[in-house]
Amino acid sequence: MTSNSPATASVCAIIVTYHPDLTTLERLLSTLTQQVAMVVIVDNDSATNCVTWINEYPHKNVTSLALSENVGVAEGHNHGIRWAKNHGFTHVILFDQDSIPFPNMVEQLLLGEAELLRRGEQIAAVGPQYHDLRHTEPAPFIRFAGLRSTQIGCKNGANDLHQADFLITSGMLIQLSAMDVIGLMDTDLFIDYVDVEWCLRAHSMKYLCFGICSAKMHHSLGDRVVSLPKKNRIIPVHSPLRNYYLIRNAILLYKRKYVPLIWSFCDAYRLLLKFGVFSLLIQPRFLNFQMMVIGFWHGMRNIKGKFPATQRSIKSNKKSGSN
């Protein structure tokens, strides 16, 4: 199956960028252009040299949408999704700027989707197994049962299809007909938990997400990773601002009726551990603590969208009713 086949000709890839590493972006584009009919780069007001590089990328099936401000990951993807729908595509596949799909990843996702449809499944999205090369093992798919999460790994050489309660945004293949029912990405979240919220919303509408073991991708989580003292474990490290979004958006989701209590319980436990680790062990400790506390407070107050940089902007948002 090639980019000229009937199946891949219906797929539009969407990459949302924000000050990307151009070497990594070049590797992503060189792989993707061989697997889909069109690649749309939605740039969230990056530096001029990045925008120029993107606009001048020399490939016939790459186009760009340069935004005049950073509207976030959710709205960035929504821009690309609307473009794909207006241009007659049946599928979109979403990407972060720091992912590298295997050469046959899109083909394997489409084959997995076709098999699931033959089984009569109502599909929201399918996604690949991804591996952050700073970790020893690929990431598992996640299901929630009882009061705990279950990790589902892929056996070597197996082409298993696993139902998952959520998929990461990068590599997520979605039929636009399903998105017509489920809706676009939630712009209130701006960044972080955007993929989780969409998958949980889909599940509440009886649409399911599946991980496709034969579809592979390299993907980096966090700006860097650290090893916990005396623990055989490494964890991804995000900026203090990202920690704000993680805490705030989690609180926003816990309050939504369609979000399962089981997921909220498991996620709250994980974030409580994160709060302790990032406040006590990972620099900048005080700034991490401060931003996570602000995130908790804003989540409780239903402050949404882009982080309000000043107290004045917070009050202005409150008066305008945008929260």
Residue pairs with C-beta under 8 A, 6 or more apart in sequence:
1 7
1 8
1 104
1 107
1 110
1 111
2 8
2 34
3 9
3 33
3 34
3 35
3 36
3 37
3 61
7 107
7 110
8 35
8 36
8 37
8 106
8 107
8 110
9 37
10 37
10 89
10 90
10 91
11 35
11 36
11 37
11 89
11 90
11 91
11 92
11 93
11 106
11 110
11 173
12 36
12 37
12 38
12 39
12 40
12 80
12 83
12 84
12 87
12 89
12 91
12 92
12 93
13 32
13 35
13 36
13 38
13 39
13 40
13 92
13 93
13 94
13 95
13 106
14 39
14 40
14 42
14 77
14 80
14 81
14 83
14 84
14 92
14 93
14 94
14 95
15 25
15 28
15 29
15 32
15 39
15 40
15 41
15 42
15 80
15 95
15 96
15 97
16 42
16 43
16 44
16 73
16 76
16 77
16 80
16 94
16 95
16 96
16 97
17 25
17 41
17 42
17 43
17 44
17 46
17 50
17 54
17 97
18 43
18 44
18 45
18 46
18 70
18 97
19 46
19 47
19 50
20 46
20 50
20 97
20 98
21 97
21 98
22 50
22 53
24 97
24 98
24 100
25 54
25 97
27 100
28 95
28 97
28 99
28 100
28 101
29 39
29 57
29 59
29 62
31 100
31 101
31 102
31 103
32 39
32 95
32 101
32 106
33 39
33 59
33 61
33 62
34 103
35 101
35 103
35 104
35 105
35 106
35 107
36 61
36 93
36 106
37 61
37 89
38 61
38 62
38 63
38 84
38 87
38 89
39 59
39 61
39 62
39 63
40 63
40 64
40 65
40 80
40 83
40 84
41 54
41 57
41 62
41 63
41 64
41 65
42 64
42 65
42 67
42 76
42 77
42 79
42 80
43 50
43 51
43 54
43 64
43 65
43 66
43 67
44 67
44 69
44 70
44 71
44 72
44 76
45 66
45 67
45 68
45 69
45 70
46 54
51 66
54 64
54 66
55 64
55 66
57 64
65 79
65 80
65 83
67 76
67 79
70 306
71 79
71 187
72 187
72 189
72 190
72 191
72 305
72 306
73 96
73 169
73 185
73 190
73 191
73 194
74 184
74 185
74 186
74 187
74 188
74 189
74 190
74 191
74 194
75 185
75 187
75 190
77 94
77 169
77 184
77 185
77 194
78 184
78 185
78 187
80 92
80 94
81 92
81 176
81 179
81 184
81 185
84 92
84 176
85 176
89 176
90 175
90 176
90 177
91 110
91 173
91 174
91 175
91 176
92 173
92 174
92 176
92 179
93 106
93 109
93 171
93 172
93 173
93 174
94 169
94 170
94 171
94 172
94 174
95 101
95 169
95 170
95 171
96 169
96 170
96 219
98 170
98 219
98 220
99 130
99 170
99 171
99 217
99 218
99 219
99 220
100 217
100 218
100 219
101 128
101 171
101 216
101 217
101 218
102 128
102 215
102 216
102 217
104 215
105 128
105 171
105 215
105 216
105 217
106 173
106 215
108 128
108 212
108 214
108 215
108 216
109 126
109 127
109 128
109 171
109 173
109 212
109 215
110 173
111 214
112 126
112 159
112 161
112 210
112 212
112 214
112 215
113 123
113 126
113 173
113 175
113 212
115 161
116 123
116 126
116 161
116 210
117 123
121 208
121 210
122 206
122 207
122 208
123 175
123 178
123 207
123 208
123 209
123 210
124 174
124 178
124 182
124 198
124 199
124 202
124 203
124 207
124 208
124 209
125 167
125 172
125 173
125 174
125 178
125 199
125 202
125 209
125 210
126 167
126 172
126 173
126 209
126 210
126 211
126 212
126 215
127 164
127 167
127 168
127 171
127 172
127 173
127 209
127 210
127 211
127 212
127 215
128 171
128 211
128 212
128 215
128 216
128 217
129 138
129 139
129 141
129 154
129 211
129 212
129 213
129 215
129 216
129 217
130 138
130 139
130 168
130 170
130 171
130 216
130 217
130 218
130 219
131 137
131 138
131 139
131 216
131 217
131 218
131 219
132 139
132 218
132 219
132 220
132 221
132 225
132 236
133 218
133 220
134 220
134 225
134 234
135 225
135 234
137 153
138 153
138 154
138 216
140 151
140 152
140 153
140 154
141 151
141 152
141 153
141 162
141 164
141 167
141 211
142 149
142 150
142 151
142 152
142 164
142 165
142 166
143 149
143 150
143 152
143 163
143 164
143 165
144 150
144 165
144 260
144 262
144 263
144 266
145 262
146 262
147 262
147 265
147 266
148 266
149 266
152 162
152 164
152 211
154 160
154 162
154 211
154 213
155 213
158 213
159 213
159 214
160 213
161 210
161 211
161 212
161 213
162 210
162 211
162 213
163 208
163 209
163 210
163 211
164 199
164 209
164 210
164 211
165 199
165 200
165 203
165 209
165 263
166 195
166 196
166 199
166 200
166 209
167 195
167 199
167 209
167 211
168 195
168 219
169 194
169 195
170 217
170 219
171 215
171 217
171 219
172 195
178 202
178 207
181 205
181 207
182 198
182 201
182 202
182 205
182 207
183 201
185 194
185 198
186 194
186 197
186 198
186 201
187 305
188 252
188 304
188 305
189 197
189 245
189 249
189 252
189 304
190 245
190 249
190 304
190 305
190 306
190 307
191 242
191 245
192 242
192 245
192 246
192 249
193 245
193 246
193 249
193 250
193 253
196 253
197 249
197 253
197 259
199 209
200 253
200 258
200 259
200 260
200 263
201 258
202 208
202 209
203 209
204 258
221 236
222 235
222 236
222 237
222 238
223 236
223 237
223 238
223 239
224 236
224 237
225 234
225 235
225 236
225 237
226 234
226 235
226 237
226 282
227 233
227 234
228 234
228 235
228 277
228 281
229 281
235 277
237 282
238 246
240 284
240 287
240 288
240 290
240 291
241 291
241 307
243 274
243 278
243 288
243 291
243 292
243 295
244 291
244 292
244 294
244 295
244 298
244 307
245 295
245 307
246 271
246 274
246 292
246 295
247 271
247 275
247 291
247 292
247 295
247 296
247 299
248 294
248 295
248 296
248 298
248 299
248 303
249 299
250 267
250 268
250 271
250 299
251 295
251 296
251 298
251 299
251 300
252 299
252 302
252 304
253 259
253 264
253 267
254 264
254 267
254 268
275 289
275 292
278 285
278 288
278 289
278 292
279 285
279 288
279 289
279 292
282 288
301 323
302 323
303 314
303 317
303 318
303 323
304 322
304 323
305 317
305 322
305 323
308 314
308 317
317 323
